[in-house]
């Protein structure tokens, strides 16, 4: 199974920016879709966006479109979530995940491997 490790979370103020990283190891990734999800206290896991490993095509949730962007560095086996104009409602644990079928799905159940999560807290 591919192993994913998120990093870069922290405490920031509203309007600030933060970049999360997801380092992948254990597999080749040419056909993978890499997703970002988040989970706030008491809520289900919410789709944020994904990127295709091979081409870099991206899809975003409406709630973050225009503020967040996803990129990847194939040489480093790493994907990034750049978060700008952060809002208190962005506060959550953020997870990266891998879908080895490259199915462009927004559903958490469509992903096979998950990182441990990294906490992002946005204060007013």
N, C-alpha and C positions, 0 to 999 in steps of 0.2 A: 504494500500500500504506500502511496506517496505520503510523505510527511510534510506538514505545513506548519510554519512557525510565524506568528504575527508579532510585530513590534511597532513601537512608535506612539502608543496611546499616552494619554496624560490629561492633566487639568488645564483648561484654557478658558479664556473669556469669550463671550459672544462677539462675533466678528473676526475672531482670530482664524488662523490657518493651521493645519496639522497634516502631516503625511504619514500614513501607515504603510508598513512593508510586510510582505508575506514571502518568506523564503521557502522554496520547495526543494525536496530531495527525494531520492529513491526510485524515480521513474524518469522516462523520457516524456516530454510534454507537448510534442508537436500537434497532437490531435485534441488537446484538453481545452475545456472552457474553465476559466478561473473566475469564481464568483466572490463577491463581498456581500455579507449579510450583517445585520445588527439585531440586538435583542435588548430592549429596555426592561427594567424591573417590572415583573408582573405581566409582561407581554410576550407574544410569540416572536419567532425569528422572522425578521423582515428583510426582504430583498433590497439591496442597495444598487448593485450593478454587476456586470460581468465583462470580461474581455476574453477573446479567443487567443490562445497562446500563439498560434501560428501567424495570424494576420493582424492581430491587434484590433479587430472590430469590437466595438463597445455598445452596450445597452445600459440605460440607467432608469431607476425608479423616478417617477415624476417628482417625488418629494426632495430629491437631491439634484435633479437635472439642472445644469447651469452653474452649480456650486461645487460639485464633486467631479473628479475625473480619475479614470483608471488607466494605468499604463503598465508596460512590462519591459523587463530587460532580459532577453533570452540568454545572453551570455552569463548572467548572474543567477538565472533561474529564480527570478524575483518579480513579483507583481506589486504595484503600489496603488494606494488610494489617497489621492490628494484631495483634501477637504478644505474648502475656502468658505468664508462668510458663515462660520459655524453658528448655530443657534442652540439654545438650551434643549430644544426637542431632539437634537442630534445625540444627546447623551445616551449611551448604550455601550454594551460590550460588542465589539466588532470582530467578526470572524471572516477568514478567507476559506474557500472551499474549492475543490477540484471535481469537475465532471469529466470523466474520461471518455464519455460518448460524444462530447462536443455538440450537445443537443440544444444549446442556447436557451436553456430553461431558467425560469425565475424561481422555481420551487425548490425549497431546501431539500426535499426528498430526492431530487434529481442529482444531487451531488454525493460523491462517493467518499471523499476524504475531507476532513475538517481540521483547522488549526485549533489552538487552545483558547483563542480570543484575547483581545486587548481592550482595556477599559478606556473609553473616551468620555470625559465629563466637561460640559460646557456651562459655565456660570454666567449669570446675567450681568 
